[in-house]
Amino acid sequence: MTTLNENAAEFKKTSEEIKAIYAYRPRIKRGQLVDMDELVSFISGRTGLNEGTILNVLMELRDSLVFFAKAARSVRVKVLGIFGPNINLEGKFSLYHKPDKWMKNELNKPNIFRGYIENEDMMGKSINDLIARWNQEHPDDPIKL
């Protein structure tokens, strides 16, 4: 059986590891947010559908997802993935999204990402590698392995 001190020590170790992970994990530097007008215009240009029709379909999809989530039902949209209800500790509801397999595969094709990745050199590294980098750059505040 673990003691309270052992639990506290493990928690401290974990929180220190999180500090290194947060500092050095690869992160996408996000571009400007695509708003509804830009999205609708993009879809219209690719499909030939008018923007009003596209906007109505998107709003109906939104309303349908909320309708089924209120009934504790998830919705599989074949080309987008699964949307379902979620709840947090405070009892606040939200929707989770599990992307369609095609979307995940498409995003992970080699050399197709055109954005900027911060800490790209840390991709594929272990937590111990991130901690080692932290210790190298913060000798006054080392994390013990």
C-alpha positions as CSV (number, residue, x, y, z in Angstrom):
1,M,0.0,0.0,0.0
2,T,1.4,3.4,-0.9
3,T,1.7,6.1,1.7
4,L,0.5,9.7,1.4
5,N,4.1,10.8,1.1
6,E,4.7,8.4,-1.8
7,N,1.6,9.7,-3.5
8,A,2.7,13.3,-3.0
9,A,6.2,12.5,-4.4
10,E,4.7,10.8,-7.4
11,F,2.4,13.8,-8.0
12,K,5.3,16.2,-7.8
13,K,7.3,14.1,-10.3
14,T,4.3,14.0,-12.6
15,S,3.7,17.7,-12.4
16,E,7.3,18.4,-13.1
17,E,7.2,16.1,-16.2
18,I,4.1,18.1,-17.3
19,K,6.2,21.3,-17.1
20,A,8.7,19.9,-19.6
21,I,6.1,18.4,-21.8
22,Y,4.2,21.7,-22.0
23,A,7.4,23.6,-22.8
24,Y,8.8,21.4,-25.5
25,R,6.0,19.3,-27.0
26,P,5.4,20.0,-30.7
27,R,2.7,22.5,-31.2
28,I,1.0,23.9,-34.3
29,K,1.2,27.6,-34.7
30,R,-2.4,28.2,-35.8
31,G,-3.2,30.5,-38.7
32,Q,-6.1,32.9,-38.9
33,L,-9.5,31.3,-37.9
34,V,-11.7,30.5,-40.9
35,D,-15.0,32.1,-40.3
36,M,-18.4,30.9,-41.6
37,D,-18.4,33.3,-44.6
38,E,-15.1,32.0,-45.8
39,L,-16.0,28.4,-45.3
40,V,-19.4,28.8,-47.1
41,S,-17.7,30.6,-50.0
42,F,-15.0,27.9,-50.2
43,I,-17.6,25.1,-50.3
44,S,-19.7,27.1,-52.8
45,G,-16.7,27.5,-55.1
46,R,-16.0,23.8,-55.1
47,T,-19.5,22.5,-55.5
48,G,-21.5,25.1,-57.5
49,L,-24.1,25.2,-54.7
50,N,-25.3,28.6,-53.7
51,E,-24.0,30.0,-50.4
52,G,-27.5,30.3,-48.9
53,T,-28.1,26.6,-49.4
54,I,-24.8,25.6,-47.9
55,L,-25.4,27.9,-44.9
56,N,-28.8,26.3,-44.3
57,V,-27.4,22.8,-44.5
58,L,-24.7,23.6,-42.0
59,M,-27.2,25.2,-39.6
60,E,-29.4,22.1,-39.9
61,L,-26.5,19.8,-39.2
62,R,-25.6,21.9,-36.1
63,D,-29.2,21.8,-34.9
64,S,-29.4,18.0,-35.5
65,L,-26.3,17.3,-33.6
66,V,-27.6,19.3,-30.6
67,F,-31.0,17.6,-30.9
68,F,-29.5,14.1,-30.7
69,A,-26.9,15.0,-28.1
70,K,-29.8,16.2,-25.8
71,A,-31.2,12.7,-26.1
72,A,-27.8,11.2,-25.1
73,R,-27.2,9.9,-28.7
74,S,-24.1,10.2,-30.7
75,V,-24.3,10.9,-34.4
76,R,-22.0,9.4,-37.1
77,V,-21.6,11.6,-40.1
78,K,-19.8,9.3,-42.5
79,V,-17.4,11.9,-43.9
80,L,-16.8,13.9,-40.7
81,G,-16.8,11.4,-37.9
82,I,-18.8,10.9,-34.7
83,F,-20.2,13.7,-32.6
84,G,-21.5,12.9,-29.2
85,P,-22.6,14.4,-25.9
86,N,-20.0,14.9,-23.1
87,I,-20.2,16.3,-19.5
88,N,-17.5,17.8,-17.2
89,L,-17.2,17.7,-13.5
90,E,-19.3,20.9,-13.1
91,G,-22.2,19.3,-15.0
92,K,-21.6,21.4,-18.2
93,F,-22.4,19.7,-21.4
94,S,-20.4,19.8,-24.6
95,L,-20.0,17.9,-27.8
96,Y,-17.0,15.7,-28.5
97,H,-15.8,15.0,-32.0
98,K,-14.0,11.8,-33.1
99,P,-12.8,12.5,-36.6
100,D,-13.5,10.1,-39.5
101,K,-10.6,7.7,-40.2
102,W,-10.1,9.3,-43.7
103,M,-9.7,12.7,-42.2
104,K,-7.0,11.4,-39.7
105,N,-5.2,9.6,-42.5
106,E,-5.3,12.6,-44.9
107,L,-3.8,14.9,-42.2
108,N,-1.0,12.4,-41.5
109,K,0.2,11.9,-45.1
110,P,3.9,12.8,-45.3
111,N,4.9,16.3,-46.3
112,I,1.4,17.7,-46.8
113,F,1.2,20.0,-43.7
114,R,1.9,23.6,-44.8
115,G,1.7,25.3,-41.4
116,Y,4.5,26.0,-38.9
117,I,5.2,23.5,-36.1
118,E,6.9,24.9,-32.9
119,N,9.4,22.5,-31.4
120,E,9.3,20.4,-34.6
121,D,12.7,18.9,-33.6
122,M,11.0,17.2,-30.6
123,M,8.6,15.2,-32.8
124,G,9.0,11.5,-32.0
125,K,11.0,12.2,-28.8
126,S,10.2,10.5,-25.5
127,I,9.2,12.3,-22.3
128,N,12.7,11.6,-21.0
129,D,14.1,13.5,-24.1
130,L,11.9,16.5,-23.3
131,I,13.0,16.4,-19.6
132,A,16.7,16.2,-20.7
133,R,16.1,19.3,-22.9
134,W,14.4,21.1,-20.0
135,N,17.4,20.2,-17.7
136,Q,19.9,21.4,-20.3
137,E,18.1,24.7,-20.8
138,H,17.1,25.2,-17.1
139,P,20.1,24.0,-15.0
140,D,18.9,26.0,-12.0
141,D,15.5,24.2,-12.1
142,P,16.2,20.5,-13.0
143,I,13.6,17.8,-13.2
144,K,14.8,14.5,-11.7
145,L,14.3,11.4,-13.8
